[in-house]
């Protein structure tokens, strides 16, 4: 592989002949810390709108001052270099202030899913060595308890303090007063069903369920109190190689681990994204980035929040990506850039009243987190005239490593080419030390300045995923064509071994989507006494359509190899399919369901022998 300072490096890679004309693969990116990047934007774009939350706007200067006050208050409480600050928040101004305030105090950030149960939060608090957690005073429901889970997790761990953010403080003045007034009535109106119904409707519109009363003691401090901190934070010596963020992921083994992303990993990836998606050009026109995916997910953290701040954009946020409120905001605020998972784009394309909304302000729309079906890509193009720009990345890579060009050829089914300074190779699935040729499937392996340092506190797990040449083995399967375009086939851990033959769910899912009347599908492996594993398909028909398993299986026999075709009894039709918190198809519950179904079949009483 070429050295970083070899100006002719790109000529040695297959993608060099297809690379965008305004992007050089061997571009050198300045190494800087996240706080340096943030402070530069505050200085350069001081009077521009930085945040727009449900209509309340803050300038870069105002946000910069809030970050400084938060950092100073953290330092006053003994938080600094070596500390971990957990950020357990929906997309609100509090998230950005806590994130950059923690970094400016010298601490590292651990991202937490605010809808996770207490036990999961506690496990991550222990693993990340979180000292202080930033949470919001909201109560959800049994499935998404929000603040009560944080409080319960504190009792299960050594967590020292919780910073509590009051949602009302983030709302515009016209909404803050009625919001507080209505929630002040919440415990006094049990006998008044009509008013309770109005309160519930108001909360649902704002994406919340209930405000919780928070303890007032030494272990709890309000965000508002931290904003009263005086003076600037003390300077902290932070290296670009210091860990900035712990991003939790199942990785290639399914065990939750913290991907330790350095300041360099994150700031270089933002610069890579900026060069790739804008050509690196600065513009006097302010972009508007609409962030609907949760910031605690790496895709949104980098491609929406950090990317927007780097280029001085207005960052429009909402706490929950519900379709109609999201479309209302697009229609009203006129964002120019948008990123989402394919499932959300599908909702937009399928929405019967989509013609009531003006989407013409959008100029760049990115897709990631899951494979982008051809039907969704075409549907969005027909609706808006825009190509969805698909990319590929992982929590361990900050995340962008491969993307389709903004201007240039976009091959159907491809996630694009390696972004600048990113090297890629493919290794044999059975012999990971051996590489495979162009157009041959193998495990995707990556090396570049955005690839994580390690799994936090897990040297054995880190050693498993890095080879002797420093390439990170992703656990994903794919290949590269003659023009340097990457195609993702599947994940190694999702692969189904049928009588020794490798069946890849993604390929089977793509074939099932071609069958008329199919809306969505998830394919998983099911244990089988005779073949080791067999294919199970869970299919969501289009609205109003009835499908038959035998018809689908007959069709698949014309599209796939015998071992890839699910048996008729292993095809199930569902009104809905499970999704993860950011809207990706969720295979985990269906794998468990398939496993239980196989066990029940195995343990079922056998009929009388003849």
Wavefront OBJ file of the C-alpha trace (Angstrom):
o trace
v 0.000 0.000 0.000
v 1.250 3.527 -0.716
v 2.523 5.910 1.895
v 0.348 8.851 2.931
v 2.776 11.383 1.442
v 2.831 9.745 -1.984
v 1.089 12.275 -4.241
v 0.501 9.614 -6.865
v -1.190 7.234 -4.426
v -4.636 7.369 -5.978
v -3.326 6.178 -9.349
v -2.541 2.796 -7.786
v -6.149 2.139 -6.751
v -8.992 0.828 -8.957
v -11.212 3.789 -8.043
v -8.734 6.391 -9.321
v -10.255 6.402 -12.833
v -13.776 6.939 -11.424
v -13.007 9.480 -8.717
v -14.913 12.806 -8.698
v -12.999 15.444 -10.641
v -13.186 17.934 -7.755
v -11.819 15.496 -5.138
v -8.285 14.164 -4.716
v -7.923 10.838 -2.899
v -4.553 11.820 -1.431
v -5.762 15.112 0.094
v -3.950 15.976 3.323
v -6.335 16.922 6.138
v -5.211 19.224 8.973
v -5.216 17.397 12.308
v -7.082 19.273 15.018
v -9.119 18.596 18.134
v -12.893 18.777 18.244
v -12.772 21.854 20.459
v -10.440 23.617 18.037
v -12.865 22.846 15.211
v -15.806 24.103 17.270
v -14.058 27.293 18.410
v -13.075 28.108 14.806
v -16.727 27.906 13.746
v -17.870 30.065 16.672
v -15.300 32.685 15.666
v -15.931 32.526 11.917
v -19.733 32.368 12.037
v -20.486 34.185 15.311
v -23.637 35.985 14.146
v -25.072 33.159 12.051
v -27.880 30.978 13.388
v -26.316 27.837 14.803
v -29.286 25.971 16.296
v -32.974 25.996 15.429
v -35.013 23.880 17.838
v -38.759 23.945 17.200
v -38.440 27.595 16.199
v -36.089 28.771 18.954
v -32.849 29.998 17.370
v -29.386 30.460 18.876
v -26.364 32.009 17.157
v -22.904 30.444 17.041
v -21.750 33.061 19.552
v -24.582 32.219 21.960
v -23.961 28.478 21.686
v -20.219 29.039 22.171
v -20.893 30.957 25.393
v -23.189 28.180 26.663
v -20.532 25.568 25.915
v -17.937 27.582 27.863
v -20.249 27.917 30.869
v -21.038 24.200 30.832
v -17.332 23.321 30.581
v -16.453 25.686 33.456
v -19.173 24.179 35.644
v -17.953 20.655 34.890
v -14.428 21.629 35.881
v -15.759 23.184 39.094
v -17.247 19.758 39.893
v -13.941 17.991 39.324
v -14.630 16.771 35.774
v -11.603 17.016 33.478
v -9.050 14.993 31.599
v -9.571 11.291 32.223
v -13.245 11.762 33.130
v -16.167 10.402 31.118
v -19.316 12.458 30.645
v -22.352 10.484 29.524
v -24.735 12.270 27.167
v -28.153 10.605 27.343
v -30.322 13.062 25.433
v -32.663 13.371 22.450
v -31.865 15.926 19.740
v -32.117 19.177 21.675
v -29.773 22.150 22.188
v -28.719 20.485 25.450
v -27.036 17.685 23.508
v -24.710 19.974 21.576
v -23.833 22.069 24.651
v -23.139 19.002 26.810
v -21.125 17.283 24.068
v -18.773 20.169 23.312
v -18.775 21.390 26.921
v -17.500 18.006 28.098
v -14.800 17.994 25.421
v -13.745 21.539 26.290
v -13.466 20.541 29.958
v -10.981 17.902 28.817
v -13.287 14.908 29.340
v -14.354 12.273 26.860
v -18.001 11.843 25.846
v -19.904 8.559 26.011
v -23.031 8.492 23.858
v -26.092 6.872 25.459
v -29.464 5.981 23.967
v -31.978 7.897 26.155
v -34.689 5.301 25.471
v -32.578 2.344 26.661
v -33.673 0.390 29.766
v -31.884 0.949 33.072
v -29.959 -2.339 32.939
v -28.464 -1.492 29.519
v -27.544 2.010 30.689
v -25.920 0.586 33.822
v -23.807 -1.847 31.817
v -22.568 0.959 29.585
v -21.956 3.318 32.531
v -19.690 0.702 34.090
v -17.879 -0.114 30.855
v -17.273 3.539 29.914
v -16.401 4.563 33.488
v -18.944 7.377 33.243
v -18.633 9.861 36.116
v -21.483 12.234 35.292
v -24.585 11.783 33.141
v -26.535 14.483 31.291
v -30.234 13.584 30.963
v -33.602 15.245 30.309
v -36.576 15.490 32.672
v -38.961 13.444 30.548
v -40.908 10.287 31.222
v -41.762 8.111 28.260
v -43.658 4.854 28.417
v -42.866 1.271 29.429
v -40.861 0.747 26.229
v -39.022 4.091 26.388
v -38.817 5.241 30.032
v -36.207 8.017 29.519
v -35.277 9.787 32.799
v -36.483 7.068 35.231
v -34.032 4.656 33.584
v -31.134 7.039 34.255
v -32.165 7.393 37.898
v -32.445 3.626 38.277
v -29.086 3.095 36.541
v -27.450 5.480 39.012
v -28.514 3.179 41.851
v -26.928 0.226 40.034
v -23.555 1.888 39.385
v -20.933 4.289 40.740
v -22.339 7.192 38.701
v -21.605 10.299 40.755
v -23.987 12.940 39.387
v -26.830 13.572 36.968
v -27.183 16.902 35.165
v -30.905 17.373 34.531
v -32.073 19.383 31.515
v -35.554 20.947 31.558
v -37.141 20.676 28.110
v -39.076 23.905 28.674
v -35.760 25.824 28.728
v -35.096 24.787 25.122
v -38.483 25.895 23.778
v -39.331 29.300 22.293
v -40.914 31.699 24.791
v -44.346 31.314 23.186
v -44.232 27.547 23.772
v -42.350 27.487 27.101
v -45.110 29.065 29.214
v -47.990 26.863 28.000
v -45.746 23.786 28.159
v -44.929 24.438 31.815
v -48.494 25.353 32.632
v -49.892 22.190 31.104
v -47.322 19.959 32.763
v -47.989 21.706 36.053
v -51.514 20.386 35.778
v -50.458 16.857 34.906
v -50.779 15.496 38.437
v -53.921 17.454 39.249
v -56.263 16.386 36.465
v -56.687 12.654 36.907
v -60.422 13.302 37.387
v -60.757 15.415 34.224
v -60.446 13.086 31.182
v -61.023 15.816 28.580
v -58.117 17.924 29.865
v -55.911 14.864 30.202
v -56.615 14.102 26.561
v -55.542 17.624 25.548
v -52.359 17.333 27.625
v -51.532 14.003 25.989
v -52.093 15.480 22.514
v -49.848 18.441 23.306
v -47.068 16.185 24.547
v -47.341 13.859 21.562
v -46.998 16.824 19.225
v -43.788 17.773 21.021
v -42.542 14.174 21.010
v -42.686 13.752 24.812
v -44.923 11.973 27.312
v -44.497 13.593 30.704
v -42.176 15.825 32.715
v -40.695 14.256 35.854
v -39.997 15.929 39.181
v -36.268 15.584 39.822
v -34.584 15.214 43.196
v -32.890 18.253 44.667
v -29.703 16.966 46.310
v -25.924 16.829 45.884
v -26.161 14.110 43.204
v -28.461 16.124 40.945
v -27.709 19.473 39.338
v -29.872 21.404 36.911
v -28.604 22.448 33.491
v -29.983 25.922 34.225
v -27.755 26.184 37.296
v -24.700 25.210 35.237
v -25.513 28.014 32.811
v -24.953 30.480 35.689
v -21.289 29.508 35.952
v -18.932 32.518 35.788
v -15.624 32.807 33.954
v -13.981 30.815 31.191
v -13.023 27.152 31.521
v -9.400 26.454 32.333
v -7.339 25.491 29.259
v -6.710 21.750 29.004
v -3.886 20.104 27.105
v -5.624 17.704 24.729
v -3.922 15.795 21.913
v -5.553 14.942 18.583
v -4.900 11.306 19.534
v -6.787 11.531 22.839
v -10.160 9.785 22.954
v -13.018 12.225 22.327
v -16.044 9.926 22.079
v -16.958 6.410 23.149
v -19.450 5.173 20.581
v -21.117 1.940 21.639
v -21.632 -0.822 19.126
v -22.193 -4.544 18.952
v -19.199 -4.713 16.616
v -18.609 -8.004 14.861
v -19.341 -10.214 17.893
v -22.588 -8.746 19.198
v -21.056 -7.775 22.561
v -21.603 -4.036 23.337
v -18.222 -2.301 23.174
v -17.117 1.311 23.190
v -15.399 2.304 19.963
v -12.787 4.810 21.144
v -12.870 7.621 18.576
v -10.063 10.150 18.868
v -10.324 13.866 18.189
v -8.438 13.223 14.931
v -10.796 10.421 13.912
v -13.773 12.756 14.223
v -12.364 15.990 12.812
v -10.757 14.275 9.822
v -13.983 12.408 9.043
v -15.890 15.695 9.041
v -13.337 17.132 6.621
v -13.561 14.014 4.447
v -17.345 14.382 4.353
v -17.126 18.092 3.548
v -14.701 17.506 0.698
v -16.739 14.611 -0.675
v -20.191 16.194 -0.492
v -19.304 19.824 -1.338
v -16.000 19.579 -3.185
v -14.482 21.387 -0.190
v -15.797 24.714 -1.438
v -16.659 27.447 1.029
v -19.822 29.412 0.281
v -21.268 32.692 1.523
v -24.686 31.040 1.436
v -25.544 29.362 4.720
v -26.684 25.776 4.388
v -29.500 24.455 6.562
v -28.975 20.901 7.842
v -32.087 19.168 9.152
v -31.135 16.575 11.774
v -33.871 14.029 12.465
v -31.728 11.000 13.286
v -30.583 10.871 16.940
v -27.213 12.464 17.660
v -26.272 9.551 19.922
v -25.957 7.492 16.723
v -22.607 7.947 14.964
v -24.159 8.639 11.530
v -26.109 11.619 12.842
v -23.339 12.809 15.180
v -20.885 13.191 12.298
v -22.940 13.702 9.142
v -25.483 16.036 10.704
v -24.231 17.718 13.893
v -20.458 17.945 13.437
v -20.702 18.404 9.664
v -23.185 21.279 10.058
v -21.063 23.058 12.669
v -17.869 22.645 10.634
v -19.316 24.507 7.662
v -21.259 27.098 9.653
v -24.681 25.733 8.748
v -27.946 26.247 10.600
v -28.658 22.988 12.415
v -32.407 22.357 12.543
v -33.359 19.716 15.107
v -36.399 17.893 16.421
v -36.458 15.470 19.364
v -38.269 12.609 17.602
v -38.378 11.730 13.866
v -42.147 11.463 13.442
v -43.153 11.749 9.800
v -45.774 14.513 9.765
v -43.994 16.935 12.174
v -40.803 16.296 10.172
v -42.538 17.193 6.900
v -44.046 20.284 8.551
v -40.554 21.481 9.489
v -39.175 20.853 5.975
v -42.101 22.802 4.524
v -41.647 25.708 6.957
v -37.894 25.972 7.620
v -36.652 25.079 4.098
v -33.575 22.958 4.920
v -31.076 22.311 2.143
v -29.391 19.156 3.460
v -30.970 16.077 4.977
v -29.804 12.615 6.066
v -31.913 9.594 6.977
v -32.072 5.826 6.969
v -33.852 4.070 4.063
v -36.901 3.242 6.214
v -37.562 6.950 6.780
v -37.172 7.760 3.083
v -39.627 4.951 2.367
v -42.172 6.564 4.700
v -41.766 9.841 2.812
v -42.193 8.163 -0.588
v -45.228 6.125 0.525
v -47.020 8.944 2.390
v -50.340 9.575 0.630
v -50.398 13.298 1.474
v -46.793 14.007 0.489
v -48.028 16.334 -2.252
v -49.198 18.770 0.423
v -45.571 19.539 1.376
v -42.914 21.618 -0.364
v -39.635 19.662 -0.478
v -38.020 21.878 -3.128
v -35.494 23.455 -0.722
v -33.619 20.153 -0.416
v -30.465 19.947 -2.516
v -28.457 17.122 -0.894
v -30.002 14.035 0.683
v -27.829 11.308 2.205
v -28.797 7.741 3.041
v -27.007 5.375 5.397
v -27.370 2.904 8.238
v -28.944 0.165 6.102
v -29.099 -0.977 2.449
v -31.067 1.387 0.192
v -33.711 -0.497 -1.834
v -33.969 0.393 -5.522
v -37.700 1.103 -5.161
v -37.028 3.738 -2.476
v -34.226 5.322 -4.484
v -36.411 5.573 -7.587
v -39.454 6.729 -5.636
v -37.534 9.578 -4.013
v -36.045 10.594 -7.360
v -39.516 10.702 -8.915
v -40.802 12.740 -5.970
v -38.016 15.319 -5.640
v -35.764 15.008 -8.679
v -32.867 14.268 -6.293
v -30.564 11.268 -6.145
v -30.214 9.751 -2.701
v -26.486 9.639 -1.974
v -25.787 6.325 -0.276
v -22.729 5.740 1.862
v -21.233 3.143 4.152
v -19.562 3.286 7.517
v -19.456 1.931 11.050
v -19.292 3.216 14.592
v -15.643 2.146 14.576
v -14.886 4.421 11.588
v -16.476 7.678 12.810
v -18.363 6.581 10.474
v -17.864 7.477 6.774
v -15.463 5.302 4.781
v -17.229 4.782 1.448
v -19.778 6.945 -0.386
v -21.277 7.545 -3.784
v -20.122 10.737 -5.500
v -22.368 13.768 -5.277
v -21.646 14.502 -8.923
v -20.738 11.468 -10.960
v -21.774 7.911 -11.719
v -23.895 6.185 -9.088
v -24.026 2.468 -9.730
v -27.176 0.661 -8.726
v -26.577 -1.395 -5.593
v -23.184 0.182 -4.845
v -22.352 2.247 -1.762
v -19.690 4.099 -3.756
v -15.928 4.505 -3.504
v -13.527 5.003 -0.584
v -13.451 8.616 0.591
v -10.051 10.394 0.558
v -7.197 8.815 2.510
v -9.212 5.634 3.065
v -7.745 2.296 1.975
v -9.832 -0.812 1.494
v -9.111 -4.456 0.871
v -11.149 -7.658 0.811
v -9.996 -10.854 2.493
v -11.115 -14.470 2.253
v -13.912 -15.361 4.659
v -12.247 -18.609 5.690
v -8.645 -17.300 5.540
v -8.682 -13.652 6.692
v -4.949 -13.199 6.110
v -5.389 -13.679 2.361
v -6.808 -10.982 0.079
v -9.147 -11.682 -2.826
v -9.152 -10.265 -6.338
v -11.379 -7.570 -7.831
v -15.012 -8.751 -8.265
v -14.559 -11.531 -5.692
v -16.510 -11.453 -2.430
v -14.582 -11.120 0.794
v -14.587 -9.428 4.189
v -14.308 -5.649 3.941
v -11.188 -4.327 5.699
v -10.375 -0.653 6.178
v -7.467 1.595 7.064
v -7.555 5.368 7.370
v -7.333 8.384 9.697
v -10.990 7.983 10.720
v -10.633 4.395 11.984
v -10.922 4.082 15.781
v -8.004 3.681 18.166
v -9.415 0.658 19.986
v -12.346 -0.819 21.835
v -12.258 1.027 25.167
v -10.751 -1.155 27.891
v -10.917 -4.285 25.729
v -7.451 -5.081 24.308
v -8.425 -8.663 23.444
v -11.430 -7.526 21.402
v -9.302 -4.849 19.722
v -6.697 -7.422 18.701
v -9.402 -9.529 17.036
v -10.426 -6.812 14.579
v -7.056 -5.295 13.552
v -4.587 -7.229 11.411
v -0.801 -6.869 11.349
v -1.024 -4.133 8.676
v -3.406 -2.016 10.726
v -6.533 -2.817 8.713
v -9.813 -2.970 10.610
v -11.846 -6.086 9.761
v -15.465 -4.955 9.599
v -17.354 -8.248 9.630
v -19.155 -7.086 6.479
v -18.980 -8.991 3.201
v -18.693 -7.374 -0.203
v -16.583 -6.833 -3.283
v -15.119 -4.090 -5.466
v -15.695 -3.902 -9.206
v -13.244 -2.882 -11.924
v -14.104 0.804 -11.485
v -13.467 0.825 -7.736
v -17.128 0.814 -6.656
v -17.907 -1.146 -3.499
v -20.879 -3.480 -3.184
v -22.003 -4.745 0.235
v -23.243 -8.328 0.199
v -24.008 -8.940 3.870
v -22.639 -9.243 7.390
v -20.618 -12.319 8.325
v -22.650 -12.797 11.498
v -25.919 -12.720 9.491
v -24.709 -15.351 7.027
v -26.806 -18.545 6.999
v -24.918 -21.827 6.542
v -27.216 -24.364 4.826
v -25.612 -27.807 4.423
v -22.236 -26.061 4.299
v -23.350 -23.546 1.646
v -23.217 -19.822 2.492
v -26.533 -18.011 2.030
v -26.490 -14.222 2.442
v -29.748 -12.647 3.733
v -29.235 -9.377 1.846
v -29.221 -11.186 -1.504
v -32.368 -13.121 -0.559
v -34.088 -9.947 0.684
v -33.358 -8.197 -2.598
v -34.929 -11.092 -4.506
v -38.039 -11.070 -2.281
v -38.502 -7.311 -2.799
v -38.853 -7.974 -6.531
v -42.013 -10.000 -5.887
v -45.067 -7.873 -6.578
v -46.853 -6.711 -3.446
v -43.871 -6.856 -1.060
v -43.242 -3.715 0.979
v -40.378 -4.852 3.233
v -38.634 -8.047 4.293
v -36.166 -9.357 6.864
v -34.356 -12.661 6.331
v -32.627 -14.526 9.176
v -31.158 -17.931 9.817
v -33.157 -20.608 11.634
v -31.577 -23.658 13.331
v -32.369 -26.907 11.528
v -31.662 -30.493 12.611
v -30.945 -31.724 9.095
v -29.125 -28.825 7.420
v -27.622 -27.009 10.408
v -29.469 -23.827 9.430
v -32.218 -22.882 7.026
v -33.569 -19.576 5.717
v -36.538 -17.863 7.389
v -38.265 -14.882 5.754
v -40.520 -12.352 7.486
v -42.408 -10.347 4.881
v -44.445 -7.155 5.174
v -46.941 -6.878 2.269
v -47.963 -3.537 0.833
v -51.088 -2.033 2.335
v -54.219 -3.854 1.168
v -52.270 -6.676 -0.502
v -52.601 -10.356 0.398
v -49.657 -12.628 -0.423
v -49.278 -16.402 -0.385
v -46.144 -18.197 0.767
v -46.266 -20.845 -1.971
v -46.468 -18.183 -4.706
v -43.501 -16.315 -3.231
v -41.405 -19.469 -2.879
v -42.194 -20.491 -6.461
v -40.984 -17.067 -7.632
v -37.800 -17.279 -5.560
v -36.909 -20.604 -7.124
v -36.497 -18.693 -10.399
v -34.224 -16.116 -8.731
v -32.063 -17.991 -6.214
v -30.173 -21.196 -5.610
v -32.064 -23.995 -3.858
v -30.311 -23.547 -0.500
v -31.126 -19.814 -0.525
v -34.896 -20.318 -0.930
v -36.900 -20.430 2.323
v -39.283 -23.326 2.839
v -42.957 -22.448 2.593
v -43.461 -23.029 6.332
v -40.604 -20.596 7.074
v -42.236 -17.682 5.251
v -44.332 -15.479 7.530
v -46.298 -12.364 6.654
v -46.440 -9.495 9.158
v -48.265 -6.162 9.235
v -45.059 -4.530 10.496
v -41.438 -5.544 10.932
v -39.198 -4.549 13.874
v -36.929 -1.513 13.518
v -34.024 -0.246 15.610
v -34.110 3.144 17.361
v -32.899 4.910 14.211
v -35.211 3.026 11.853
v -32.948 0.245 10.583
v -34.452 -3.233 10.104
v -33.898 -5.076 13.391
v -32.996 -8.734 12.910
v -32.342 -9.529 16.581
v -35.926 -10.150 17.740
v -36.683 -12.199 14.629
v -33.554 -14.312 15.132
v -34.754 -15.078 18.647
v -38.215 -15.856 17.335
v -36.844 -18.183 14.649
v -34.676 -19.922 17.234
v -37.668 -20.505 19.544
v -39.762 -21.772 16.628
v -37.046 -24.263 15.699
v -36.737 -25.423 19.329
v -40.500 -25.877 19.605
v -40.503 -27.968 16.429
v -37.604 -30.057 17.714
v -39.279 -30.688 21.066
v -42.756 -31.317 19.684
v -44.067 -34.838 20.365
v -43.483 -37.167 17.456
v -46.364 -39.097 15.920
v -46.687 -42.874 16.410
v -44.209 -44.955 14.474
v -45.576 -47.435 11.947
l 1 2 3 4 5 6 7 8 9 10 11 12 13 14 15 16 17 18 19 20 21 22 23 24 25 26 27 28 29 30 31 32 33 34 35 36 37 38 39 40 41 42 43 44 45 46 47 48 49 50 51 52 53 54 55 56 57 58 59 60 61 62 63 64 65 66 67 68 69 70 71 72 73 74 75 76 77 78 79 80 81 82 83 84 85 86 87 88 89 90 91 92 93 94 95 96 97 98 99 100 101 102 103 104 105 106 107 108 109 110 111 112 113 114 115 116 117 118 119 120 121 122 123 124 125 126 127 128 129 130 131 132 133 134 135 136 137 138 139 140 141 142 143 144 145 146 147 148 149 150 151 152 153 154 155 156 157 158 159 160 161 162 163 164 165 166 167 168 169 170 171 172 173 174 175 176 177 178 179 180 181 182 183 184 185 186 187 188 189 190 191 192 193 194 195 196 197 198 199 200 201 202 203 204 205 206 207 208 209 210 211 212 213 214 215 216 217 218 219 220 221 222 223 224 225 226 227 228 229 230 231 232 233 234 235 236 237 238 239 240 241 242 243 244 245 246 247 248 249 250 251 252 253 254 255 256 257 258 259 260 261 262 263 264 265 266 267 268 269 270 271 272 273 274 275 276 277 278 279 280 281 282 283 284 285 286 287 288 289 290 291 292 293 294 295 296 297 298 299 300 301 302 303 304 305 306 307 308 309 310 311 312 313 314 315 316 317 318 319 320 321 322 323 324 325 326 327 328 329 330 331 332 333 334 335 336 337 338 339 340 341 342 343 344 345 346 347 348 349 350 351 352 353 354 355 356 357 358 359 360 361 362 363 364 365 366 367 368 369 370 371 372 373 374 375 376 377 378 379 380 381 382 383 384 385 386 387 388 389 390 391 392 393 394 395 396 397 398 399 400 401 402 403 404 405 406 407 408 409 410 411 412 413 414 415 416 417 418 419 420 421 422 423 424 425 426 427 428 429 430 431 432 433 434 435 436 437 438 439 440 441 442 443 444 445 446 447 448 449 450 451 452 453 454 455 456 457 458 459 460 461 462 463 464 465 466 467 468 469 470 471 472 473 474 475 476 477 478 479 480 481 482 483 484 485 486 487 488 489 490 491 492 493 494 495 496 497 498 499 500 501 502 503 504 505 506 507 508 509 510 511 512 513 514 515 516 517 518 519 520 521 522 523 524 525 526 527 528 529 530 531 532 533 534 535 536 537 538 539 540 541 542 543 544 545 546 547 548 549 550 551 552 553 554 555 556 557 558 559 560 561 562 563 564 565 566 567 568 569 570 571 572 573 574 575 576 577 578 579 580 581 582 583 584 585 586 587 588 589 590 591 592 593 594 595 596 597 598 599 600 601 602 603 604 605 606 607 608 609 610
